[in-house]
Amino acid sequence: MGAIRNRTDMFATALAEAMIRWRWLVILATLVATFGFATGMPNLSFDTNYRAFFSDENPELAAFETFQATYTKNDNVLIVVRPADGNVFSADTLAVVEEITEASWQVPYAIRVDSLTNFQHTWSEGDNLIVEDLVRDARSLDRGDLLERRAIALNEPLLRNQLVTPDGAVTAVNIVLQYPELHSMEVPESVAVVRALRDRIEAEYPDIDIVLSGISMMNNAFMESGMGDMAKLIPLMYLVLLVIMMIAIRSWSGTLATLFLILFSTIVAMGSAGFLAIGLTPVSASAPTIVLTLAIADSIHVLMSMRQRMRDGLTKREAIIDAVRINFLAVSITSLTTVIGFMALNLSDSPPFGHLGTMTAIGIIAAWLLSITFLPAIVSLLPMKASPRKSDGKDATARMGQLAGWVTRNSRPVLVATVAGSAALIALIPTIDFNDQWVNYFDTSLEVRRDNDLALQDFGLYPIEFSVPAQSSGGIAEPEYLQNLDAFAAWARSQDNVTHVYSVTDIMRRLNRNLHGDDPDYYTLPDDRGLAAQYLLLYELSLPYGLDLNDRINIDKSASRLTVTLDNVTTEETKAFLDAAEAWLADNTPDYMHTSATGAQVMFAYVAERNVNSMISGNIIAVLAIGLVMILALRSLRLGALSLIPNTLPILTTFGVWALLVGTVGFSVAAVGAVSLGIVVDDTVHFLTKYRRARVERGADTAGAIRYAFETVGMAIVINTIILAAGFAVLALSTFKLNADMGLLTALAIVFALVLDFLLLPALLVELNKLTSRKTQSGENRDEDQSYQPAQ
């Protein structure tokens, strides 16, 4: 076993010597390779579609795509118009709405514009059906005309709570857009035109306040949030790392070398993403920040060991070689386990998390390679000094040794306390609720979030779509179908959190009344299929271009669309409504009318659960793979299996704390397990490799080996924890909630990992050796009475 380890040390020593000998060539090769990867970065672009969060195999996405192919896509911009006097039905405000409606047709990719003014109002004149805009030339209308328009609008089910509030204080213009999806700037192009329109209207009409909401505004926010995070968080991360590195290493040259290393690693990760045609989202755009954080870990261990060896009296060259020798195995294992953790994200049902995993894994591989090649080469060129080790027992190494002594002397109470505390926190996990209110994914610092909050005060934001099938072609005119559809619409309107229901039955009622001389008694559904079909045909022939019923009725009239709009509901409230709707349809309508809901809110309502389920297998695979790596690297089944305890407990205890402090999580929670597992294992690897080295090579007993591990790697682990926790805490400043939650959860897990590796792990080692020593005096325990030699 020792011979195998010596061969690893011999390889690492030869590698370090070669890097120093050929340092100029190594540095040149690093620069050339980095430049080559950088050429892929121009291929990067942001994905401006929320559908990017769903895999092609996602059944909710497949159902939604089928629905939109049947009717029309619901990508939209909702322009909410709020007059200062609280009266939409004034001539001036209606004139503004007319102006906005007309201008909205000029928005790129607009295929339909619906507003209060262009609503297709119907009435009869003799035997003729008249279909015309509800408001034309608003400034010419007198008070009586305005009151009449107000009464019509507020009593029209298709307008009230959809495009005008019941009190007539706020109205909205809805633009439906059909993107050809030929380039990534289609959504930003449309949003820019709408914002310019808003700015012009608000400048010309100071008494009009406008907010912008809708799917397209949300899609554009994904790009704006990601770009904003990259512009803000990456410089902040560099600043944080610079400060921590200067304090930890106390060397500007070591800090400079590390900054080069993390910069090159980030470029490799992002350039590779460009070559792999990975679309950026706010989730995958956090990869540079994570790579910056993780890339520094290997450098910290190498530079800290180098500084310690220089303080022990070695020359800089000797210290570099010995630092690489001591840390080669550990940094290789930690890089591999971290890569395994992040690559497990590719099993997520949400592609952006897989992209994040791939990009970060590439960056970690690059950082590992650079830490054993470029870092020794560049540090050998730069000046670096280290003061001699203090002999008063007050330096950091001595304090680490004192901590080791305290833990080993009190191993049993430490073990009981850490296990009991962990168990108490883990017991809280079942109290966590899943909640993905996707319009709240963005921080209030973003305009789209503030506008959505304002729009929610007056209109719902979560459309739930139903394609309700009839029995045959043209079957939507069947009286039975219309009666059942109308009953379903009435049921939906009676439910909590429902702000509006759009059904063709409301159009049929109005047409039946119109064609009976506008007699209110005929505001009912036609009871004859032929009559209903004639009404519908007559109405469709009278509608202007762009305002037809193709978005409500399929081509052969064998199904119609019913839209239920919900207010700011939680995930559980959405699921409860969906379950109740399916149950109502099953109990109250013929089999041929049974259908399932679809829409963005439906997809996001189930993505957390689906993502967690898909990542369970990913996390299991990652745990087993990391455990196997640990067993092979440590050449010990017992130590490899033991390492799983301090590697998994930090994640579980973190969720316990989250349950206590927050109580809700979104679908990003599924990624935290794999991300944290790959990171927190680093401390365990470094601790156990040093422990094993002391046991095998130095003949130390359990307490002595633990002390050796604390003294040689303890401070590096502390510094590494500070850096990693700070890096993910910076990610918590993201304007995108998924990133912020992931950052906070991972930072907590990293801190718990330090506590458990410094307390639980050594206590476990002591107690396990006590237990086995009572059963046998062979194997590793034959040296229990051997003395500890100070770390060298």
C-alpha positions in Angstrom: 0.0 0.0 0.0 2.8 2.4 0.9 4.6 1.5 -2.3 1.5 2.5 -4.3 1.3 5.8 -2.5 5.0 6.3 -3.1 4.6 5.8 -6.8 1.9 8.6 -6.7 4.3 10.8 -4.8 7.1 10.0 -7.3 4.9 11.0 -10.2 3.8 14.2 -8.5 7.4 15.1 -7.7 8.5 14.4 -11.3 5.6 16.5 -12.6 6.4 19.5 -10.4 10.0 19.3 -11.3 9.1 19.2 -15.0 6.7 22.2 -14.7 9.4 24.3 -13.0 12.1 23.2 -15.5 9.9 24.0 -18.6 8.0 26.8 -17.0 8.2 29.2 -19.9 6.9 26.6 -22.3 4.1 25.6 -19.8 3.0 29.2 -19.4 3.0 29.8 -23.2 1.0 26.6 -23.8 -1.5 27.6 -21.1 -2.0 31.0 -22.8 -2.4 29.5 -26.2 -4.8 26.8 -25.0 -6.9 29.4 -23.1 -7.0 31.6 -26.2 -8.2 28.7 -28.2 -11.1 28.0 -25.8 -11.9 31.8 -25.7 -12.7 31.7 -29.4 -15.9 29.7 -28.5 -17.2 32.5 -26.3 -18.7 34.6 -29.2 -21.0 31.6 -29.8 -22.7 32.1 -26.4 -26.2 33.6 -26.4 -29.0 33.9 -23.9 -32.1 31.7 -24.2 -35.1 34.1 -24.0 -37.8 31.4 -23.5 -39.0 30.0 -20.3 -39.5 26.7 -22.1 -35.7 26.2 -21.8 -36.3 25.1 -18.2 -38.2 22.0 -19.4 -36.7 19.0 -21.2 -38.0 17.6 -24.4 -39.3 14.6 -22.5 -41.3 16.7 -20.1 -44.9 15.6 -20.5 -46.3 19.0 -19.4 -44.2 20.8 -22.1 -45.3 18.3 -24.7 -48.9 18.8 -23.9 -48.5 22.6 -24.0 -46.7 22.5 -27.4 -49.6 20.4 -28.7 -52.1 22.9 -27.4 -50.3 25.8 -28.9 -50.1 24.1 -32.3 -53.8 23.6 -32.2 -54.7 27.2 -31.3 -51.9 29.8 -31.1 -49.0 30.5 -28.9 -49.7 32.7 -25.9 -46.5 34.6 -25.8 -47.8 38.1 -25.0 -47.1 41.5 -23.6 -49.8 42.9 -21.3 -49.8 46.7 -21.2 -51.6 47.8 -18.1 -52.9 51.4 -18.3 -53.7 53.1 -15.0 -55.1 56.7 -15.3 -54.5 59.0 -12.4 -58.2 59.9 -12.0 -59.2 56.3 -11.7 -61.6 56.5 -14.7 -60.8 54.5 -17.8 -64.0 55.6 -19.5 -63.0 59.2 -20.0 -62.6 60.5 -23.6 -58.9 61.2 -23.0 -58.0 57.9 -21.5 -59.9 55.9 -24.1 -58.1 57.9 -26.8 -54.8 56.9 -25.2 -55.9 53.3 -25.2 -56.9 53.6 -28.9 -53.4 55.0 -29.6 -51.7 52.2 -27.8 -53.8 49.6 -29.5 -53.0 51.0 -32.9 -49.3 51.3 -32.1 -49.2 47.8 -30.7 -49.9 46.3 -34.1 -46.4 47.6 -35.1 -44.6 45.6 -32.4 -42.4 43.1 -34.2 -44.0 39.6 -34.4 -47.4 40.9 -33.1 -50.3 38.8 -34.6 -53.1 40.0 -32.4 -54.0 43.0 -30.2 -56.9 43.0 -27.8 -58.1 46.0 -25.9 -61.1 47.8 -24.5 -61.4 49.9 -27.6 -61.1 47.3 -30.4 -63.3 44.7 -28.6 -65.7 43.3 -31.2 -69.0 44.5 -29.8 -72.1 42.9 -31.4 -75.7 44.2 -31.7 -78.6 43.7 -34.0 -80.2 46.1 -36.5 -83.3 44.4 -37.8 -82.2 41.0 -39.0 -78.6 42.1 -39.4 -75.8 41.4 -36.9 -73.5 44.4 -36.5 -69.9 43.7 -35.3 -67.7 46.8 -34.6 -65.1 48.2 -32.3 -66.5 49.1 -28.9 -64.8 52.5 -29.1 -64.0 54.5 -32.2 -62.6 58.1 -32.1 -63.0 58.3 -28.4 -62.4 62.1 -28.2 -65.6 62.6 -30.2 -67.8 60.7 -27.7 -70.1 62.7 -25.4 -70.9 61.8 -21.8 -73.8 59.6 -22.7 -71.7 57.7 -25.2 -69.0 57.1 -22.6 -71.5 55.9 -20.0 -73.0 53.5 -22.6 -69.5 52.1 -23.4 -68.8 51.7 -19.7 -72.0 49.8 -19.1 -71.3 47.4 -22.0 -67.7 46.8 -21.0 -68.3 46.2 -17.3 -71.1 43.8 -18.1 -69.2 41.8 -20.7 -67.7 38.6 -19.3 -64.9 38.6 -21.8 -63.7 42.0 -20.8 -64.5 42.3 -17.0 -61.4 41.2 -15.0 -59.6 40.4 -18.2 -59.0 43.8 -19.9 -60.8 46.1 -17.5 -61.3 46.1 -13.7 -64.8 45.9 -12.4 -64.6 49.4 -11.1 -63.4 50.8 -14.4 -60.2 52.2 -12.9 -57.6 50.2 -14.8 -57.5 48.7 -18.3 -55.1 46.6 -20.3 -54.0 46.1 -23.9 -52.9 42.5 -24.7 -50.4 41.9 -27.5 -50.1 38.3 -28.7 -46.7 37.6 -30.4 -45.7 34.8 -32.7 -41.9 34.4 -32.8 -40.3 32.6 -35.7 -37.5 31.6 -33.3 -34.8 32.2 -35.9 -32.5 34.2 -33.7 -32.1 34.9 -30.0 -32.9 38.6 -30.2 -36.5 38.3 -31.3 -37.9 38.7 -27.7 -35.6 41.6 -26.8 -36.5 43.3 -30.1 -40.2 43.2 -29.3 -39.7 44.2 -25.7 -37.6 47.2 -26.7 -40.4 48.5 -29.0 -43.0 48.0 -26.3 -40.9 49.9 -23.8 -40.3 52.7 -26.2 -44.1 52.9 -26.7 -44.6 53.0 -22.9 -42.0 55.7 -22.5 -43.5 57.9 -25.3 -47.1 57.5 -23.9 -46.0 58.3 -20.3 -44.0 61.4 -21.6 -46.9 62.7 -23.6 -49.6 61.9 -21.0 -48.2 62.5 -17.5 -51.5 61.4 -15.9 -51.2 57.9 -17.4 -49.2 55.3 -15.6 -48.2 52.1 -17.6 -46.7 48.8 -16.4 -45.7 46.0 -18.6 -46.3 42.3 -17.9 -46.9 39.1 -19.7 -44.9 36.1 -21.0 -42.6 38.0 -23.3 -41.6 40.4 -20.5 -40.8 37.4 -18.3 -38.8 35.7 -21.1 -36.8 38.9 -21.6 -36.2 39.1 -17.9 -34.4 35.7 -18.0 -31.8 37.3 -20.3 -31.6 40.6 -18.4 -31.3 38.8 -15.0 -28.5 36.5 -16.3 -26.6 39.4 -17.9 -27.0 41.6 -14.9 -25.8 38.8 -12.6 -22.7 38.2 -14.7 -21.9 41.9 -14.8 -22.4 42.3 -11.0 -21.5 39.1 -9.4 -18.3 38.2 -11.3 -16.4 41.4 -10.4 -17.7 41.1 -6.8 -16.5 37.6 -6.6 -13.0 38.6 -7.9 -12.9 41.3 -5.2 -13.9 38.9 -2.4 -11.4 36.3 -3.5 -8.7 38.9 -3.8 -9.2 40.0 -0.3 -9.4 36.5 1.2 -6.4 35.3 -0.8 -4.3 38.2 0.4 -5.2 37.5 4.0 -4.8 33.8 3.8 -1.6 33.5 1.6 -0.1 36.9 2.6 1.6 37.0 -0.8 0.7 39.2 -3.7 2.5 36.9 -6.1 0.5 33.8 -4.9 -2.7 35.8 -5.2 -1.8 37.0 -8.7 -1.0 33.5 -9.8 -4.3 32.3 -8.4 -6.3 35.0 -10.1 -4.7 34.0 -13.4 -5.7 30.4 -12.8 -9.3 31.1 -12.0 -9.6 33.5 -14.9 -8.2 30.9 -17.3 -10.5 28.2 -15.8 -13.5 30.4 -16.3 -12.6 31.2 -19.9 -12.2 27.5 -20.6 -15.6 26.8 -19.1 -17.4 29.5 -21.0 -15.6 28.9 -24.3 -16.5 25.2 -24.1 -20.1 26.1 -23.6 -19.9 28.2 -26.7 -18.5 25.2 -28.7 -21.1 22.9 -27.2 -23.9 25.4 -28.3 -25.2 25.7 -24.7 -27.8 28.4 -24.4 -27.3 30.7 -21.4 -30.1 31.1 -18.8 -29.9 32.7 -15.4 -29.1 29.3 -14.0 -26.3 28.4 -16.4 -25.0 32.0 -16.4 -24.0 31.4 -12.7 -21.4 28.9 -13.9 -18.6 31.6 -14.0 -19.2 32.6 -10.4 -19.2 29.0 -9.3 -16.1 28.2 -11.3 -14.4 31.2 -9.8 -15.2 29.9 -6.4 -14.2 26.3 -6.9 -11.1 26.9 -9.0 -9.4 28.6 -6.1 -9.7 25.5 -3.8 -6.8 23.5 -5.4 -4.6 26.6 -5.5 -5.3 27.3 -1.8 -4.1 23.9 -0.7 -1.0 23.9 -2.9 0.0 27.5 -1.9 -0.7 27.0 1.8 1.4 23.8 1.9 4.1 25.6 0.0 4.1 28.4 2.5 4.2 26.0 5.4 7.2 24.2 3.9 9.0 27.4 3.3 8.4 28.4 6.9 9.9 25.0 7.9 13.1 26.1 6.1 12.8 24.7 2.5 13.7 26.7 -0.5 11.0 28.0 -2.7 11.7 25.4 -5.4 11.8 22.6 -2.8 8.6 23.9 -1.2 6.7 24.0 -4.6 7.7 20.4 -5.4 6.8 19.2 -1.9 3.5 21.0 -2.0 2.5 19.4 -5.2 3.6 16.0 -3.9 1.6 16.3 -0.7 -1.5 17.6 -2.4 -1.5 15.9 -5.8 -3.7 13.0 -4.7 -6.0 15.1 -2.6 -6.6 17.8 -5.3 -7.1 15.1 -7.9 -9.7 13.3 -5.8 -11.5 16.4 -4.9 -11.6 17.6 -8.4 -12.9 14.3 -9.6 -15.6 14.1 -6.9 -16.7 17.7 -7.5 -16.9 16.9 -11.3 -19.1 13.8 -10.4 -21.4 16.0 -8.3 -21.9 18.6 -11.0 -22.2 16.1 -13.9 -25.0 14.5 -11.9 -27.0 17.6 -12.7 -27.3 16.3 -16.2 -29.9 13.9 -14.9 -32.1 16.8 -13.9 -35.4 17.2 -15.8 -34.5 20.9 -16.3 -31.8 21.4 -19.0 -30.3 24.6 -17.5 -29.2 22.7 -14.5 -27.5 20.1 -16.7 -25.8 23.0 -18.6 -24.7 24.5 -15.3 -23.2 21.1 -14.3 -21.4 20.6 -17.6 -19.9 24.1 -17.7 -18.8 23.9 -14.1 -17.3 20.5 -14.5 -15.2 21.6 -17.4 -14.1 24.6 -15.4 -13.1 22.4 -12.5 -11.1 20.0 -14.7 -9.3 23.1 -16.2 -8.6 24.4 -12.7 -7.2 21.0 -11.5 -5.0 20.8 -14.6 -3.7 24.3 -14.2 -3.1 23.9 -10.4 -0.6 21.1 -11.1 1.0 22.6 -14.2 0.6 26.3 -14.6 0.5 27.2 -10.9 3.9 25.6 -10.1 5.4 27.1 -13.2 4.2 30.7 -12.6 4.9 30.6 -8.8 8.5 29.5 -9.5 9.0 32.8 -11.4 7.3 35.1 -9.0 8.9 36.3 -5.7 7.5 34.7 -2.6 8.7 34.8 1.0 7.5 33.2 4.2 8.5 34.1 7.8 9.9 31.3 10.0 7.4 29.3 12.0 6.8 30.6 15.5 8.1 28.6 18.4 5.7 29.9 21.0 2.8 27.6 20.0 0.5 30.4 19.0 0.5 30.1 15.3 -2.4 28.6 13.3 -0.8 25.2 12.9 -0.4 24.9 16.7 -4.0 26.0 17.3 -5.1 23.3 14.8 -3.1 20.7 16.8 -4.8 21.9 20.0 -8.2 21.5 18.4 -7.3 18.0 17.4 -6.2 17.1 20.9 -9.5 18.4 22.3 -11.6 16.4 19.9 -9.7 13.2 20.4 -9.9 13.5 24.2 -13.6 14.2 24.1 -14.5 12.0 21.2 -17.6 10.4 22.7 -19.4 13.5 23.8 -18.5 15.3 20.6 -19.9 12.3 18.6 -23.1 12.3 20.6 -23.6 16.0 20.4 -23.0 16.3 16.6 -25.2 13.2 15.8 -28.0 14.5 18.1 -27.9 18.0 16.6 -27.8 16.7 13.0 -30.7 14.3 13.7 -32.8 17.2 15.2 -32.3 19.3 12.1 -32.9 16.4 9.7 -36.2 15.7 11.4 -37.4 19.1 10.2 -37.0 18.3 6.5 -40.6 16.9 6.0 -42.0 20.3 7.0 -40.6 21.9 3.8 -43.1 23.0 1.2 -42.5 23.2 -2.6 -43.6 26.5 -4.1 -42.7 27.7 -7.6 -44.4 31.0 -8.3 -42.4 31.6 -11.4 -43.3 35.3 -11.8 -41.6 35.7 -8.5 -38.4 34.2 -9.7 -37.0 37.7 -10.1 -35.8 40.1 -7.4 -37.8 43.3 -6.8 -34.7 45.2 -8.1 -35.8 44.2 -11.6 -38.5 46.2 -13.4 -40.3 43.1 -14.6 -40.9 41.9 -11.0 -42.2 45.3 -9.8 -44.5 45.6 -12.9 -45.8 42.1 -12.3 -46.6 42.9 -8.7 -48.5 46.0 -9.8 -50.3 44.1 -12.6 -51.4 41.4 -10.1 -53.2 44.0 -8.1 -55.7 44.3 -10.9 -55.4 41.2 -13.2 -54.4 37.6 -12.9 -51.1 36.4 -14.3 -51.4 32.6 -14.4 -53.5 31.4 -17.4 -54.6 27.7 -17.1 -55.6 26.4 -20.6 -58.1 23.7 -21.4 -58.7 22.3 -24.9 -62.2 20.8 -24.4 -63.0 18.3 -27.2 -66.4 17.8 -28.8 -67.7 14.5 -30.1 -67.1 15.2 -33.8 -66.1 17.7 -36.4 -68.3 20.8 -35.9 -69.4 19.3 -32.6 -68.8 22.5 -30.6 -72.2 23.7 -31.9 -73.9 20.8 -30.2 -76.3 22.0 -27.5 -75.1 19.3 -25.1 -71.4 20.3 -25.6 -72.2 24.0 -25.1 -74.3 23.3 -21.9 -71.5 21.2 -20.4 -68.8 23.7 -21.4 -70.8 26.5 -19.9 -71.3 24.6 -16.7 -67.6 24.0 -16.4 -66.9 27.7 -17.0 -69.4 28.5 -14.2 -67.8 26.0 -11.9 -64.4 27.6 -12.6 -65.6 31.1 -11.9 -66.8 29.9 -8.5 -63.4 28.7 -7.4 -61.0 30.6 -5.1 -58.1 32.5 -6.7 -59.9 32.5 -10.2 -59.9 36.1 -11.6 -61.3 35.4 -15.1 -62.7 32.6 -17.3 -62.8 32.9 -21.1 -65.2 30.6 -22.8 -66.8 30.6 -26.3 -70.1 30.0 -24.5 -70.1 33.7 -23.5 -69.9 34.6 -27.2 -72.7 32.2 -28.1 -74.9 33.7 -25.4 -74.3 37.2 -26.7 -75.0 36.2 -30.3 -78.2 34.4 -29.3 -79.4 37.6 -27.6 -78.3 39.8 -30.5 -80.1 37.7 -33.1 -83.3 37.8 -31.0 -83.5 41.6 -31.2 -81.1 42.1 -28.2 -83.8 40.8 -25.9 -82.1 40.1 -22.5 -84.3 37.0 -22.0 -82.4 35.4 -24.8 -79.0 35.7 -23.2 -78.9 31.9 -23.2 -77.2 29.2 -25.2 -78.9 28.2 -28.5 -80.7 24.8 -28.2 -80.2 23.9 -31.8 -77.0 22.8 -33.4 -77.8 24.2 -36.8 -78.7 27.6 -35.3 -75.5 27.7 -33.2 -73.4 26.9 -36.2 -75.0 29.7 -38.2 -74.5 32.2 -35.4 -70.8 31.3 -35.2 -70.3 31.4 -39.0 -72.1 34.8 -39.2 -69.9 36.2 -36.4 -66.7 34.9 -37.8 -67.4 36.4 -41.2 -67.9 39.8 -39.6 -64.6 39.8 -37.6 -61.7 41.9 -38.9 -58.3 40.4 -39.7 -56.3 39.5 -36.6 -59.3 39.3 -34.3 -60.8 36.0 -35.5 -61.6 33.0 -33.4 -58.7 30.8 -34.5 -57.2 31.2 -31.1 -60.3 29.9 -29.4 -61.6 27.2 -31.8 -59.6 24.6 -33.7 -59.8 24.2 -37.5 -62.6 21.6 -37.8 -64.5 23.0 -34.8 -64.1 19.7 -32.9 -62.7 21.5 -29.8 -62.7 24.9 -28.1 -60.3 26.6 -25.7 -61.3 27.6 -22.2 -58.9 29.8 -20.3 -59.0 30.1 -16.5 -56.8 32.9 -15.1 -55.5 32.6 -11.6 -54.2 35.2 -9.2 -50.8 34.9 -7.4 -51.4 31.3 -6.3 -48.9 29.0 -4.7 -47.8 25.7 -6.3 -50.1 23.7 -4.0 -53.1 25.9 -4.7 -52.5 25.4 -8.4 -52.3 21.7 -8.0 -55.5 21.7 -5.9 -57.3 23.6 -8.7 -56.0 21.3 -11.4 -57.1 18.2 -9.4 -60.5 19.7 -8.7 -61.0 20.6 -12.4 -60.2 17.1 -13.6 -62.5 15.6 -11.0 -65.3 18.0 -11.9 -65.0 17.1 -15.6 -64.9 13.4 -14.8 -68.0 13.6 -12.7 -70.1 16.0 -14.7 -69.4 15.7 -18.4 -69.4 12.9 -21.0 -66.2 11.0 -21.5 -65.4 12.7 -24.8 -65.1 16.0 -23.0 -62.6 14.9 -20.4 -59.3 16.8 -20.7 -56.3 18.0 -18.8 -55.1 21.5 -18.2 -51.9 22.9 -19.7 -50.0 26.2 -19.6 -46.8 27.7 -18.2 -48.2 27.6 -14.7 -49.1 24.0 -15.0 -45.6 23.2 -16.1 -43.9 25.1 -13.3 -46.4 23.6 -10.8 -45.0 20.1 -11.4 -41.4 20.9 -12.4 -40.1 21.0 -8.8 -41.6 17.6 -8.0 -40.4 16.2 -11.3 -37.0 17.7 -10.9 -36.6 16.3 -7.4 -37.6 12.8 -8.6 -35.2 12.9 -11.6 -32.4 14.1 -9.3 -32.9 11.4 -6.7 -31.3 8.9 -9.0 -28.6 11.4 -9.9 -27.8 12.0 -6.3 -27.7 8.3 -5.5 -25.3 7.7 -8.5 -23.2 10.6 -7.3 -23.0 9.3 -3.8 -22.1 5.8 -4.9 -19.5 7.1 -7.4 -17.9 9.4 -4.9 -17.9 6.6 -2.3 -16.1 4.3 -4.8 -13.6 7.0 -5.6 -12.9 7.5 -1.9 -12.4 3.8 -1.3 -10.0 3.4 -4.2 -8.1 6.6 -3.4 -7.7 5.8 0.3 -7.1 2.1 -0.3 -9.5 1.4 2.5 -13.1 0.2 2.4 -13.7 1.3 5.9 -12.4 4.9 5.5 -14.2 5.2 2.1 -17.5 4.1 3.6 -16.9 6.2 6.7 -16.4 9.3 4.5 -20.0 9.1 3.3 -21.3 10.1 6.7 -19.6 13.6 6.9 -20.3 14.0 3.2 -24.1 13.5 3.3 -25.0 14.9 6.7 -24.1 18.6 5.8 -26.6 18.5 3.0 -29.4 17.0 5.1 -28.7 19.4 8.1 -28.8 22.3 5.7 -32.3 21.4 4.5 -33.3 21.1 8.2 -32.0 24.7 8.9 -33.8 25.9 5.7 -37.0 24.3 6.9 -36.6 26.2 10.2 -35.7 29.6 8.7 -37.6 29.7 5.4 -39.9 26.7 5.0 -40.4 26.7 1.3 -38.2 25.7 -1.7 -38.5 25.8 -5.4 -37.3 23.3 -8.0 -33.7 24.5 -7.7 -33.6 22.5 -4.5 -33.0 19.3 -6.6 -29.7 20.7 -7.8 -28.4 21.6 -4.3 -27.8 17.9 -3.3 -25.6 17.1 -6.2 -23.8 20.5 -6.1 -23.2 20.4 -2.4 -22.1 16.7 -2.4 -19.4 17.4 -4.9 -18.1 20.3 -2.9 -18.4 19.3 0.7 -16.5 16.1 0.0 -13.3 18.2 -0.6 -12.7 18.7 3.1 -13.2 15.1 3.9 -10.8 14.0 1.1 -8.0 16.4 2.3 -8.5 15.4 5.9 -8.6 11.6 5.3 -5.7 11.6 2.8 -3.5 13.3 5.4 -4.8 11.0 8.1 -4.0 8.0 6.0 -0.6 9.3 5.1 0.2 9.7 8.8 -1.0 6.2 9.6 0.8 4.4 6.7 4.0 6.4 6.2 4.6 7.8 9.6 3.3 5.0 11.8 1.2 7.3 13.9 -1.7 6.1 16.1 -5.3 7.3 15.6 -4.9 10.4 17.8 -1.5 11.2 16.2 -2.8 10.8 12.7 -5.8 13.1 13.4 -3.4 15.7 14.9 -1.2 15.4 11.8 -4.2 16.0 9.5 -5.3 19.0 11.5 -1.9 20.5 11.5 -1.1 19.9 7.8 -4.4 20.7 6.2 -6.6 22.2 8.9 -6.0 25.9 8.1 -6.2 25.2 4.4 -9.6 23.6 5.0 -10.8 26.6 7.0 -9.6 29.1 4.4 -11.1 26.9 1.6 -14.4 26.9 3.5 -14.4 30.7 3.9 -13.7 31.1 0.2 -16.4 28.6 -0.9 -19.0 29.9 1.5 -18.2 33.5 0.5 -18.5 32.6 -3.2 -21.8 30.9 -2.9 -23.0 33.7 -0.5 -22.2 36.1 -3.4 -24.3 34.0 -5.6 -27.1 34.5 -3.1 -27.1 38.2 -4.3 -28.4 37.1 -7.7 -31.6 38.7 -8.9 -32.8 35.3 -9.9 -34.4 33.4 -7.0 -33.3 29.9 -8.1 -29.6 31.0 -8.0 -30.0 32.9 -4.8 -31.6 29.9 -3.1 -29.0 27.5 -4.5 -26.2 29.9 -3.3 -27.6 30.2 0.2 -28.3 26.4 0.6 -24.8 25.5 -0.7 -23.1 28.0 1.5 -24.8 26.6 4.5 -23.9 23.1 3.5 -20.2 24.1 3.1 -20.2 25.6 6.6 -21.8 22.5 8.1 -19.2 20.4 6.3 -16.4 22.2 8.0 -18.1 21.7 11.4 -18.7 18.0 10.9 -15.3 17.3 9.4 -13.6 19.0 12.3 -15.8 17.4 15.0 -17.8 14.4 13.8 -15.2 12.8 11.5 -12.3 12.7 14.0 -14.7 11.6 16.7 -15.9 8.8 14.4 -12.3 7.7 13.7 -11.5 7.6 17.4 -14.6 5.7 18.4 -14.4 3.3 15.5 -10.8 2.4 16.3 -11.7 1.9 20.0 -14.5 -0.4 18.9 -12.3 -2.5 16.5 -9.4 -2.6 18.9 -11.6 -4.4 21.4 -12.3 -7.1 18.8 -9.0 -7.6 17.2 -5.4 -6.4 17.6 -4.5 -6.9 13.9 -4.6 -4.8 10.8 -4.4 -1.0 11.2 -4.9 -1.1 15.0 -1.6 -2.9 15.7 0.1 0.5 15.9 -2.2 2.1 18.5 0.6 2.3 21.0 3.0 4.0 18.6 3.9 7.6 19.3 3.0 10.6 17.2 5.7 12.5 15.3 5.2 16.2 14.7 4.0 17.2 11.2 6.8 17.7 8.7 
